Amino acid sequence: MGRVYVEYVEGRAYTCRCCGCHLANVEEIVSKHFHSKNGKAYLFNSVVNVSAGPLETRMMTTGLHLVRDIFCIGCCHPVGWKYEEATDTAQKYKEGKFILERSKLDVEDSVPDGGWEVLQSMSLLMDSDSEAVGGCP
Ligand SMILES: [Zn+2]
C-alpha cells in the first residue's frame, strides 16, 4: 500500500510521455496496425507500470470485446487498454494483450545508435552558420 515500485525496461523502451515512466519494451510489440480514437496504437505482449480499471464491454471495429482501460502508475493518465476477452474467434489472439496509444508514448534509447552523429553534424552546421554571420559586418 502507498508505495509505488516502478519497473525499468532493459534496452529500448516506450515511456509515458507525461511522466517518463517506462511502459513497455520495444520488442514486446505484436502489431503496430491498431487504432484508437486518438490515432495510432500498438499491441503489446506485455507492459509494465500500469494499473487496470474495471472490466468493460466495448464494441470495436473487429467486434465485441471485454477490455479494461490501463493507466500509467506514475501519473495516473490513461495510456491504453487491455483485452480480457474477444467474442470473435478470429480476434482471440488479442486476449491478455495490451494496447498502448502512440500519442501517449515516447521512445527512450539507453544506447543511442546514430543519434549522436546526427547531433554532432547539427552542431557543426550551427557553428559554420554563426561564423558566416560574425565574419560579415
Ligand atoms: Zn505517466
Backbone and ligand atoms as CSV (ligand in chain L), in Angstrom:
chain,resi,resn,atom,element,x,y,z
A,1,MET,N,N,0.825,-1.207,0.000
A,1,MET,CA,C,0.000,0.000,0.000
A,1,MET,C,C,0.858,1.254,0.000
A,2,GLY,N,N,0.407,2.255,-0.691
A,2,GLY,CA,C,1.077,3.536,-0.651
A,2,GLY,C,C,2.260,3.653,-1.577
A,3,ARG,N,N,3.219,2.754,-1.414
A,3,ARG,CA,C,4.434,2.892,-2.183
A,3,ARG,C,C,4.324,2.266,-3.575
A,4,VAL,N,N,4.784,3.022,-4.572
A,4,VAL,CA,C,4.736,2.514,-5.940
A,4,VAL,C,C,6.137,2.099,-6.368
A,5,TYR,N,N,6.282,0.850,-6.789
A,5,TYR,CA,C,7.562,0.388,-7.296
A,5,TYR,C,C,7.547,0.462,-8.808
A,6,VAL,N,N,8.443,1.241,-9.329
A,6,VAL,CA,C,8.494,1.417,-10.770
A,6,VAL,C,C,9.493,0.445,-11.365
A,7,GLU,N,N,9.073,-0.273,-12.384
A,7,GLU,CA,C,9.970,-1.202,-13.061
A,7,GLU,C,C,10.663,-0.500,-14.211
A,8,TYR,N,N,11.878,-0.954,-14.508
A,8,TYR,CA,C,12.590,-0.402,-15.646
A,8,TYR,C,C,12.796,-1.461,-16.706
A,9,VAL,N,N,12.629,-1.042,-17.939
A,9,VAL,CA,C,12.755,-1.959,-19.061
A,9,VAL,C,C,14.176,-1.875,-19.610
A,10,GLU,N,N,14.761,-3.042,-19.904
A,10,GLU,CA,C,16.108,-3.080,-20.495
A,10,GLU,C,C,16.022,-2.716,-21.973
A,11,GLY,N,N,17.044,-2.044,-22.473
A,11,GLY,CA,C,17.097,-1.749,-23.904
A,11,GLY,C,C,16.166,-0.622,-24.294
A,12,ARG,N,N,15.647,-0.697,-25.514
A,12,ARG,CA,C,14.750,0.356,-25.983
A,12,ARG,C,C,13.389,0.204,-25.331
A,13,ALA,N,N,12.900,1.299,-24.797
A,13,ALA,CA,C,11.630,1.232,-24.080
A,13,ALA,C,C,10.689,2.343,-24.522
A,14,TYR,N,N,9.415,2.033,-24.470
A,14,TYR,CA,C,8.411,3.072,-24.615
A,14,TYR,C,C,8.118,3.627,-23.238
A,15,THR,N,N,8.118,4.941,-23.157
A,15,THR,CA,C,7.882,5.577,-21.873
A,15,THR,C,C,6.632,6.442,-21.938
A,16,CYS,N,N,6.083,6.740,-20.785
A,16,CYS,CA,C,4.924,7.616,-20.698
A,16,CYS,C,C,5.352,9.035,-21.079
A,17,ARG,N,N,4.657,9.605,-22.042
A,17,ARG,CA,C,5.006,10.950,-22.498
A,17,ARG,C,C,4.788,11.975,-21.392
A,18,CYS,N,N,3.914,11.661,-20.493
A,18,CYS,CA,C,3.559,12.595,-19.433
A,18,CYS,C,C,4.582,12.615,-18.298
A,19,CYS,N,N,5.023,11.421,-17.833
A,19,CYS,CA,C,5.890,11.398,-16.647
A,19,CYS,C,C,7.208,10.654,-16.868
A,20,GLY,N,N,7.406,10.038,-18.032
A,20,GLY,CA,C,8.669,9.371,-18.327
A,20,GLY,C,C,8.794,7.967,-17.769
A,21,CYS,N,N,7.755,7.476,-17.140
A,21,CYS,CA,C,7.715,6.130,-16.590
A,21,CYS,C,C,7.847,5.104,-17.731
A,22,HIS,N,N,8.642,4.053,-17.541
A,22,HIS,CA,C,8.727,3.004,-18.554
A,22,HIS,C,C,7.409,2.249,-18.650
A,23,LEU,N,N,6.948,1.989,-19.864
A,23,LEU,CA,C,5.679,1.284,-20.035
A,23,LEU,C,C,5.819,-0.051,-20.764
A,24,ALA,N,N,6.778,-0.155,-21.693
A,24,ALA,CA,C,6.927,-1.417,-22.410
A,24,ALA,C,C,8.259,-1.467,-23.146
A,25,ASN,N,N,8.720,-2.699,-23.393
A,25,ASN,CA,C,9.909,-2.892,-24.213
A,25,ASN,C,C,9.481,-2.852,-25.672
A,26,VAL,N,N,10.310,-2.242,-26.506
A,26,VAL,CA,C,10.022,-2.147,-27.934
A,26,VAL,C,C,9.806,-3.540,-28.541
A,27,GLU,N,N,10.549,-4.535,-28.025
A,27,GLU,CA,C,10.463,-5.887,-28.583
A,27,GLU,C,C,9.182,-6.619,-28.216
A,28,GLU,N,N,8.382,-6.052,-27.311
A,28,GLU,CA,C,7.125,-6.690,-26.922
A,28,GLU,C,C,5.985,-6.351,-27.887
A,29,ILE,N,N,6.262,-5.550,-28.886
A,29,ILE,CA,C,5.213,-5.168,-29.839
A,29,ILE,C,C,4.779,-6.363,-30.674
A,30,VAL,N,N,3.472,-6.575,-30.741
A,30,VAL,CA,C,2.909,-7.621,-31.590
A,30,VAL,C,C,2.497,-7.022,-32.931
A,31,SER,N,N,1.885,-5.837,-32.879
A,31,SER,CA,C,1.408,-5.202,-34.100
A,31,SER,C,C,1.347,-3.695,-33.920
A,32,LYS,N,N,1.684,-2.979,-34.993
A,32,LYS,CA,C,1.568,-1.521,-34.966
A,32,LYS,C,C,0.335,-1.065,-35.731
A,33,HIS,N,N,-0.478,-2.024,-36.160
A,33,HIS,CA,C,-1.605,-1.671,-37.021
A,33,HIS,C,C,-2.914,-1.559,-36.251
A,34,PHE,N,N,-2.866,-0.892,-35.125
A,34,PHE,CA,C,-4.080,-0.686,-34.346
A,34,PHE,C,C,-4.405,0.801,-34.290
A,35,HIS,N,N,-5.662,1.066,-34.020
A,35,HIS,CA,C,-6.082,2.464,-33.958
A,35,HIS,C,C,-6.929,2.687,-32.722
A,36,SER,N,N,-6.757,3.830,-32.124
A,36,SER,CA,C,-7.634,4.234,-31.025
A,36,SER,C,C,-8.306,5.512,-31.475
A,37,LYS,N,N,-9.185,6.023,-30.635
A,37,LYS,CA,C,-9.866,7.251,-31.025
A,37,LYS,C,C,-8.885,8.421,-31.092
A,38,ASN,N,N,-7.707,8.258,-30.485
A,38,ASN,CA,C,-6.696,9.318,-30.510
A,38,ASN,C,C,-5.635,9.102,-31.586
A,39,GLY,N,N,-5.839,8.111,-32.451
A,39,GLY,CA,C,-4.855,7.887,-33.504
A,39,GLY,C,C,-4.239,6.503,-33.423
A,40,LYS,N,N,-2.953,6.418,-33.810
A,40,LYS,CA,C,-2.266,5.121,-33.873
A,40,LYS,C,C,-2.134,4.482,-32.498
A,41,ALA,N,N,-2.170,3.160,-32.489
A,41,ALA,CA,C,-1.996,2.422,-31.244
A,41,ALA,C,C,-1.244,1.134,-31.544
A,42,TYR,N,N,-0.464,0.657,-30.574
A,42,TYR,CA,C,0.323,-0.556,-30.756
A,42,TYR,C,C,-0.179,-1.648,-29.814
A,43,LEU,N,N,-0.106,-2.896,-30.306
A,43,LEU,CA,C,-0.467,-4.051,-29.482
A,43,LEU,C,C,0.804,-4.657,-28.894
A,44,PHE,N,N,0.815,-4.855,-27.575
A,44,PHE,CA,C,1.987,-5.384,-26.868
A,44,PHE,C,C,1.662,-6.711,-26.181
A,45,ASN,N,N,2.680,-7.595,-26.108
A,45,ASN,CA,C,2.565,-8.830,-25.337
A,45,ASN,C,C,2.491,-8.539,-23.854
A,46,SER,N,N,3.313,-7.594,-23.427
A,46,SER,CA,C,3.336,-7.271,-22.008
A,46,SER,C,C,3.720,-5.811,-21.821
A,47,VAL,N,N,3.230,-5.231,-20.756
A,47,VAL,CA,C,3.569,-3.858,-20.409
A,47,VAL,C,C,3.902,-3.830,-18.922
A,48,VAL,N,N,4.526,-2.748,-18.470
A,48,VAL,CA,C,4.839,-2.612,-17.045
A,48,VAL,C,C,4.328,-1.265,-16.536
A,49,ASN,N,N,4.263,-1.160,-15.239
A,49,ASN,CA,C,3.910,0.109,-14.593
A,49,ASN,C,C,2.537,0.654,-14.973
A,50,VAL,N,N,1.570,-0.248,-15.147
A,50,VAL,CA,C,0.216,0.219,-15.400
A,50,VAL,C,C,-0.730,-0.381,-14.370
A,51,SER,N,N,-1.823,0.313,-14.114
A,51,SER,CA,C,-2.892,-0.242,-13.305
A,51,SER,C,C,-4.125,-0.349,-14.194
A,52,ALA,N,N,-4.939,-1.356,-13.947
A,52,ALA,CA,C,-6.092,-1.608,-14.809
A,52,ALA,C,C,-7.384,-1.147,-14.150
A,53,GLY,N,N,-8.278,-0.609,-14.961
A,53,GLY,CA,C,-9.580,-0.165,-14.477
A,53,GLY,C,C,-10.581,-1.308,-14.482
A,54,PRO,N,N,-11.868,-0.992,-14.270
A,54,PRO,CA,C,-12.896,-2.038,-14.231
A,54,PRO,C,C,-13.140,-2.655,-15.606
A,55,LEU,N,N,-13.636,-3.897,-15.588
A,55,LEU,CA,C,-13.943,-4.624,-16.809
A,55,LEU,C,C,-15.113,-3.957,-17.537
A,56,GLU,N,N,-14.939,-3.753,-18.832
A,56,GLU,CA,C,-15.984,-3.107,-19.621
A,56,GLU,C,C,-16.215,-3.879,-20.905
A,57,THR,N,N,-17.448,-3.835,-21.379
A,57,THR,CA,C,-17.745,-4.400,-22.695
A,57,THR,C,C,-17.658,-3.274,-23.703
A,58,ARG,N,N,-16.877,-3.469,-24.741
A,58,ARG,CA,C,-16.705,-2.393,-25.704
A,58,ARG,C,C,-16.853,-2.923,-27.130
A,59,MET,N,N,-17.628,-2.189,-27.908
A,59,MET,CA,C,-17.805,-2.552,-29.308
A,59,MET,C,C,-16.687,-1.901,-30.114
A,60,MET,N,N,-15.934,-2.739,-30.822
A,60,MET,CA,C,-14.854,-2.212,-31.646
A,60,MET,C,C,-15.091,-2.614,-33.094
A,61,THR,N,N,-14.248,-2.100,-33.980
A,61,THR,CA,C,-14.440,-2.401,-35.398
A,61,THR,C,C,-14.359,-3.897,-35.671
A,62,THR,N,N,-13.630,-4.633,-34.813
A,62,THR,CA,C,-13.474,-6.070,-35.013
A,62,THR,C,C,-14.423,-6.883,-34.128
A,63,GLY,N,N,-15.451,-6.245,-33.575
A,63,GLY,CA,C,-16.430,-6.981,-32.785
A,63,GLY,C,C,-16.437,-6.595,-31.321
A,64,LEU,N,N,-17.222,-7.370,-30.558
A,64,LEU,CA,C,-17.403,-7.078,-29.142
A,64,LEU,C,C,-16.205,-7.595,-28.333
A,65,HIS,N,N,-15.690,-6.774,-27.428
A,65,HIS,CA,C,-14.551,-7.172,-26.607
A,65,HIS,C,C,-14.797,-6.819,-25.143
A,66,LEU,N,N,-14.239,-7.648,-24.265
A,66,LEU,CA,C,-14.186,-7.291,-22.846
A,66,LEU,C,C,-12.809,-6.695,-22.595
A,67,VAL,N,N,-12.779,-5.462,-22.166
A,67,VAL,CA,C,-11.493,-4.769,-22.007
A,67,VAL,C,C,-11.435,-4.045,-20.655
A,68,ARG,N,N,-10.224,-3.678,-20.289
A,68,ARG,CA,C,-10.010,-2.791,-19.145
A,68,ARG,C,C,-9.126,-1.651,-19.618
A,69,ASP,N,N,-9.459,-0.437,-19.239
A,69,ASP,CA,C,-8.554,0.673,-19.518
A,69,ASP,C,C,-7.324,0.511,-18.645
A,70,ILE,N,N,-6.154,0.904,-19.151
A,70,ILE,CA,C,-4.952,0.847,-18.325
A,70,ILE,C,C,-4.375,2.252,-18.134
A,71,PHE,N,N,-3.814,2.461,-16.955
A,71,PHE,CA,C,-3.341,3.774,-16.542
A,71,PHE,C,C,-1.882,3.686,-16.118
A,72,CYS,N,N,-1.121,4.713,-16.459
A,72,CYS,CA,C,0.265,4.813,-16.013
A,72,CYS,C,C,0.265,4.974,-14.485
A,73,ILE,N,N,1.086,4.176,-13.777
A,73,ILE,CA,C,1.083,4.303,-12.316
A,73,ILE,C,C,1.875,5.527,-11.861
A,74,GLY,N,N,2.664,6.112,-12.788
A,74,GLY,CA,C,3.435,7.296,-12.426
A,74,GLY,C,C,2.577,8.543,-12.346
A,75,CYS,N,N,1.673,8.707,-13.302
A,75,CYS,CA,C,0.897,9.946,-13.364
A,75,CYS,C,C,-0.609,9.703,-13.450
A,76,CYS,N,N,-1.034,8.421,-13.476
A,76,CYS,CA,C,-2.453,8.035,-13.494
A,76,CYS,C,C,-3.184,8.429,-14.786
A,77,HIS,N,N,-2.450,8.797,-15.820
A,77,HIS,CA,C,-3.081,9.092,-17.102
A,77,HIS,C,C,-3.468,7.786,-17.803
A,78,PRO,N,N,-4.613,7.776,-18.502
A,78,PRO,CA,C,-4.937,6.597,-19.312
A,78,PRO,C,C,-3.966,6.482,-20.487
A,79,VAL,N,N,-3.410,5.296,-20.697
A,79,VAL,CA,C,-2.429,5.123,-21.769
A,79,VAL,C,C,-2.873,4.096,-22.812
A,80,GLY,N,N,-3.964,3.367,-22.527
A,80,GLY,CA,C,-4.434,2.371,-23.482
A,80,GLY,C,C,-5.455,1.462,-22.831
A,81,TRP,N,N,-5.479,0.195,-23.279
A,81,TRP,CA,C,-6.392,-0.764,-22.661
A,81,TRP,C,C,-5.855,-2.180,-22.788
A,82,LYS,N,N,-6.441,-3.081,-22.013
A,82,LYS,CA,C,-6.066,-4.484,-22.057
A,82,LYS,C,C,-7.236,-5.300,-22.586
A,83,TYR,N,N,-6.965,-6.236,-23.476
A,83,TYR,CA,C,-8.003,-7.138,-23.961
A,83,TYR,C,C,-8.126,-8.312,-23.004
A,84,GLU,N,N,-9.296,-8.453,-22.376
A,84,GLU,CA,C,-9.511,-9.599,-21.492
A,84,GLU,C,C,-10.155,-10.742,-22.274
A,85,GLU,N,N,-11.078,-10.399,-23.155
A,85,GLU,CA,C,-11.792,-11.429,-23.892
A,85,GLU,C,C,-12.321,-10.875,-25.197
A,86,ALA,N,N,-12.213,-11.676,-26.245
A,86,ALA,CA,C,-12.780,-11.302,-27.544
A,86,ALA,C,C,-13.868,-12.299,-27.892
A,87,THR,N,N,-14.996,-11.811,-28.389
A,87,THR,CA,C,-16.100,-12.717,-28.717
A,87,THR,C,C,-15.878,-13.382,-30.069
A,88,ASP,N,N,-15.235,-12.689,-30.988
A,88,ASP,CA,C,-14.948,-13.228,-32.316
A,88,ASP,C,C,-13.716,-14.126,-32.234
A,89,THR,N,N,-13.810,-15.367,-32.705
A,89,THR,CA,C,-12.680,-16.303,-32.584
A,89,THR,C,C,-11.443,-15.803,-33.320
A,90,ALA,N,N,-11.639,-15.069,-34.404
A,90,ALA,CA,C,-10.501,-14.532,-35.165
A,90,ALA,C,C,-9.737,-13.489,-34.358
A,91,GLN,N,N,-10.370,-12.960,-33.326
A,91,GLN,CA,C,-9.739,-11.908,-32.514
A,91,GLN,C,C,-9.172,-12.435,-31.196
A,92,LYS,N,N,-9.260,-13.758,-30.991
A,92,LYS,CA,C,-8.850,-14.355,-29.710
A,92,LYS,C,C,-7.367,-14.131,-29.397
A,93,TYR,N,N,-6.543,-13.959,-30.434
A,93,TYR,CA,C,-5.107,-13.779,-30.199
A,93,TYR,C,C,-4.811,-12.532,-29.380
A,94,LYS,N,N,-5.772,-11.617,-29.315
A,94,LYS,CA,C,-5.548,-10.368,-28.576
A,94,LYS,C,C,-5.782,-10.512,-27.075
A,95,GLU,N,N,-6.407,-11.621,-26.665
A,95,GLU,CA,C,-6.737,-11.788,-25.245
A,95,GLU,C,C,-5.478,-11.794,-24.382
A,96,GLY,N,N,-5.516,-11.028,-23.317
A,96,GLY,CA,C,-4.366,-10.940,-22.408
A,96,GLY,C,C,-3.291,-9.990,-22.888
A,97,LYS,N,N,-3.509,-9.368,-24.063
A,97,LYS,CA,C,-2.516,-8.421,-24.574
A,97,LYS,C,C,-2.967,-6.978,-24.326
A,98,PHE,N,N,-2.051,-6.072,-24.597
A,98,PHE,CA,C,-2.263,-4.677,-24.202
A,98,PHE,C,C,-2.135,-3.728,-25.383
A,99,ILE,N,N,-2.966,-2.711,-25.375
A,99,ILE,CA,C,-2.852,-1.623,-26.351
A,99,ILE,C,C,-2.276,-0.403,-25.641
A,100,LEU,N,N,-1.242,0.182,-26.248
A,100,LEU,CA,C,-0.771,1.491,-25.780
A,100,LEU,C,C,-0.965,2.466,-26.935
A,101,GLU,N,N,-1.497,3.626,-26.634
A,101,GLU,CA,C,-1.731,4.616,-27.674
A,101,GLU,C,C,-0.424,5.343,-27.994
A,102,ARG,N,N,-0.111,5.424,-29.290
A,102,ARG,CA,C,1.155,6.032,-29.710
A,102,ARG,C,C,1.286,7.471,-29.223
A,103,SER,N,N,0.174,8.182,-29.182
A,103,SER,CA,C,0.233,9.604,-28.805
A,103,SER,C,C,0.576,9.786,-27.326
A,104,LYS,N,N,0.504,8.680,-26.539
A,104,LYS,CA,C,0.812,8.771,-25.108
A,104,LYS,C,C,2.243,8.344,-24.818
A,105,LEU,N,N,2.987,7.957,-25.885
A,105,LEU,CA,C,4.300,7.339,-25.680
A,105,LEU,C,C,5.461,8.166,-26.208
A,106,ASP,N,N,6.590,7.991,-25.563
A,106,ASP,CA,C,7.864,8.455,-26.083
A,106,ASP,C,C,8.763,7.231,-26.177
A,107,VAL,N,N,9.800,7.296,-26.997
A,107,VAL,CA,C,10.751,6.194,-27.060
A,107,VAL,C,C,12.023,6.619,-26.355
A,108,GLU,N,N,12.509,5.742,-25.481
A,108,GLU,CA,C,13.761,6.037,-24.795
A,108,GLU,C,C,14.816,5.046,-25.252
A,109,ASP,N,N,15.955,5.565,-25.681
A,109,ASP,CA,C,17.069,4.719,-26.086
A,109,ASP,C,C,18.129,4.764,-25.022
A,110,SER,N,N,18.416,3.622,-24.395
A,110,SER,CA,C,19.504,3.631,-23.427
A,110,SER,C,C,20.840,3.592,-24.172
A,111,VAL,N,N,20.867,3.018,-25.371
A,111,VAL,CA,C,22.065,3.043,-26.204
A,111,VAL,C,C,21.722,3.770,-27.507
A,112,PRO,N,N,22.126,5.008,-27.632
A,112,PRO,CA,C,21.782,5.737,-28.855
A,112,PRO,C,C,22.544,5.182,-30.049
A,113,ASP,N,N,21.826,4.798,-31.092
A,113,ASP,CA,C,22.524,4.307,-32.289
A,113,ASP,C,C,22.351,5.323,-33.418
A,114,GLY,N,N,23.444,6.023,-33.715
A,114,GLY,CA,C,23.389,7.012,-34.787
A,114,GLY,C,C,22.859,8.356,-34.316
A,115,GLY,N,N,22.226,8.370,-33.150
A,115,GLY,CA,C,21.653,9.611,-32.654
A,115,GLY,C,C,22.693,10.687,-32.400
A,116,TRP,N,N,23.839,10.255,-31.876
A,116,TRP,CA,C,24.884,11.224,-31.554
A,116,TRP,C,C,25.489,11.852,-32.804
A,117,GLU,N,N,25.629,11.035,-33.861
A,117,GLU,CA,C,26.166,11.563,-35.110
A,117,GLU,C,C,25.293,12.680,-35.642
A,118,VAL,N,N,23.992,12.465,-35.581
A,118,VAL,CA,C,23.060,13.485,-36.060
A,118,VAL,C,C,23.237,14.762,-35.252
A,119,LEU,N,N,23.330,14.620,-33.931
A,119,LEU,CA,C,23.521,15.775,-33.057
A,119,LEU,C,C,24.804,16.515,-33.405
A,120,GLN,N,N,25.893,15.737,-33.647
A,120,GLN,CA,C,27.177,16.331,-33.959
A,120,GLN,C,C,27.126,17.132,-35.257
A,121,SER,N,N,26.553,16.536,-36.301
A,121,SER,CA,C,26.520,17.234,-37.580
A,121,SER,C,C,25.626,18.469,-37.478
A,122,MET,N,N,24.631,18.404,-36.611
A,122,MET,CA,C,23.783,19.575,-36.429
A,122,MET,C,C,24.549,20.720,-35.769
A,123,SER,N,N,25.375,20.382,-34.767
A,123,SER,CA,C,26.120,21.443,-34.085
A,123,SER,C,C,27.209,22.005,-34.996
A,124,LEU,N,N,27.778,21.157,-35.874
A,124,LEU,CA,C,28.757,21.642,-36.848
A,124,LEU,C,C,28.100,22.671,-37.774
A,125,LEU,N,N,26.908,22.331,-38.194
A,125,LEU,CA,C,26.157,23.214,-39.082
A,125,LEU,C,C,25.905,24.557,-38.403
A,126,MET,N,N,25.541,24.495,-37.113
A,126,MET,CA,C,25.256,25.722,-36.383
A,126,MET,C,C,26.529,26.563,-36.222
A,127,ASP,N,N,27.684,25.875,-36.006
A,127,ASP,CA,C,28.952,26.587,-35.880
A,127,ASP,C,C,29.259,27.392,-37.146
A,128,SER,N,N,29.161,26.715,-38.293
A,128,SER,CA,C,29.529,27.394,-39.528
A,128,SER,C,C,28.548,28.547,-39.816
A,129,ASP,N,N,27.307,28.375,-39.364
A,129,ASP,CA,C,26.333,29.452,-39.542
A,129,ASP,C,C,26.743,30.698,-38.788
A,130,SER,N,N,27.122,30.511,-37.502
A,130,SER,CA,C,27.436,31.677,-36.686
A,130,SER,C,C,28.729,32.352,-37.173
A,131,GLU,N,N,29.661,31.555,-37.725
A,131,GLU,CA,C,30.895,32.116,-38.281
A,131,GLU,C,C,30.582,33.035,-39.463
A,132,ALA,N,N,29.731,32.542,-40.318
A,132,ALA,CA,C,29.387,33.302,-41.531
A,132,ALA,C,C,28.753,34.639,-41.149
A,133,VAL,N,N,27.888,34.596,-40.146
A,133,VAL,CA,C,27.210,35.832,-39.727
A,133,VAL,C,C,28.200,36.801,-39.087
A,134,GLY,N,N,29.093,36.227,-38.197
A,134,GLY,CA,C,30.039,37.083,-37.480
A,134,GLY,C,C,31.093,37.701,-38.386
A,135,GLY,N,N,31.496,36.977,-39.450
A,135,GLY,CA,C,32.572,37.458,-40.301
A,135,GLY,C,C,32.122,38.435,-41.389
A,136,CYS,N,N,30.867,38.775,-41.363
A,136,CYS,CA,C,30.366,39.649,-42.419
A,136,CYS,C,C,29.719,40.887,-41.793
A,137,PRO,N,N,30.437,41.966,-41.622
A,137,PRO,CA,C,29.915,43.126,-40.906
A,137,PRO,C,C,28.850,43.915,-41.697
L,1,ZN,ZN,ZN,2.915,8.593,-16.692
